[in-house]
């Protein structure tokens, strides 16, 4: 799946429940998309050894919030979102 965010076009890999738990921990750099079901969910970068961009999207894939997350940090979004995209910086 390709996703246009801000000024870029990114290939993203959709992940399920287990992928949502593991995310980018201990992995190579890749772009992921998770379904959040219009909730606020805490995001962490524990055992992710590089900074990542977080894009919270609505049901039409419009960006409703964005953030850069450093390694071994966490973030609680301020806005409900349908999807979360993680892209390595």
C-alpha positions as CSV (number, residue, x, y, z in Angstrom):
1,X,0.0,0.0,0.0
2,X,1.3,3.5,-0.8
3,X,0.3,6.5,1.3
4,X,0.7,10.2,0.6
5,X,1.6,12.1,3.8
6,X,2.7,15.7,3.8
7,X,5.0,16.0,0.8
8,X,6.0,12.3,0.5
9,X,4.7,9.1,-0.9
10,X,5.5,6.2,1.4
11,X,5.1,2.4,0.9
12,X,3.5,1.2,4.1
13,X,3.1,-2.3,5.5
14,X,-0.2,-3.0,7.3
15,X,0.2,-5.1,10.4
16,X,-2.3,-7.0,12.6
17,X,-2.7,-7.5,16.3
18,X,0.7,-9.1,16.9
19,X,2.5,-6.6,14.6
20,X,0.8,-3.8,16.6
21,X,2.3,-5.1,19.8
22,X,5.8,-5.6,18.4
23,X,5.8,-2.7,15.9
24,X,9.4,-1.7,15.1
25,X,11.0,-3.2,18.2
26,X,14.3,-4.9,17.3
27,X,13.5,-4.5,13.6
28,X,15.0,-3.0,10.5
29,X,13.7,0.3,9.3
30,X,10.3,0.0,7.5
31,X,7.1,1.9,7.3
32,X,4.1,0.5,9.2
33,X,0.4,1.3,9.5
34,X,-1.8,0.2,12.4
35,X,-5.6,0.5,12.8
36,X,-6.5,2.2,16.1
37,X,-10.3,2.1,15.7
38,X,-10.8,5.9,16.5
39,X,-9.0,5.7,19.9
40,X,-6.2,7.3,21.7
41,X,-3.5,4.7,22.3
42,X,-0.1,5.2,23.9
43,X,2.8,4.7,21.5
44,X,6.3,3.8,22.7
45,X,9.6,3.4,21.0
46,X,11.2,1.0,23.6
47,X,13.8,-1.2,21.8
48,X,13.5,0.9,18.6
49,X,17.0,2.2,18.1
50,X,16.2,5.1,15.7
51,X,13.8,8.0,15.8
52,X,10.4,7.6,14.1
53,X,7.7,9.9,12.7
54,X,4.2,9.2,14.0
55,X,1.3,10.3,11.8
56,X,-2.2,9.9,13.3
57,X,-4.8,9.7,10.5
58,X,-8.6,9.9,10.3
59,X,-10.7,7.5,8.4
60,X,-10.0,9.4,5.1
61,X,-6.2,9.2,5.8
62,X,-5.9,12.9,6.6
63,X,-3.2,13.7,9.2
64,X,-4.9,14.8,12.4
65,X,-1.7,14.8,14.5
66,X,2.0,14.2,14.0
67,X,5.1,13.8,16.2
68,X,8.7,12.6,16.1
69,X,9.4,10.0,18.7
70,X,13.0,9.5,19.9
71,X,14.3,6.0,20.8
72,X,13.1,4.6,24.2
73,X,10.3,7.3,24.7
74,X,6.6,7.1,24.7
75,X,3.8,9.4,23.6
76,X,0.1,9.7,24.4
77,X,-1.8,11.3,21.4
78,X,-4.0,14.3,22.0
79,X,-6.4,13.4,19.2
80,X,-8.4,10.3,18.5
81,X,-7.3,8.6,15.2
82,X,-8.4,5.7,13.0
83,X,-4.8,4.9,11.9
84,X,-1.2,5.3,13.0
85,X,1.7,5.4,10.6
86,X,5.2,4.9,11.8
87,X,8.0,6.0,9.5
88,X,11.7,6.0,10.4
89,X,13.4,9.4,10.3
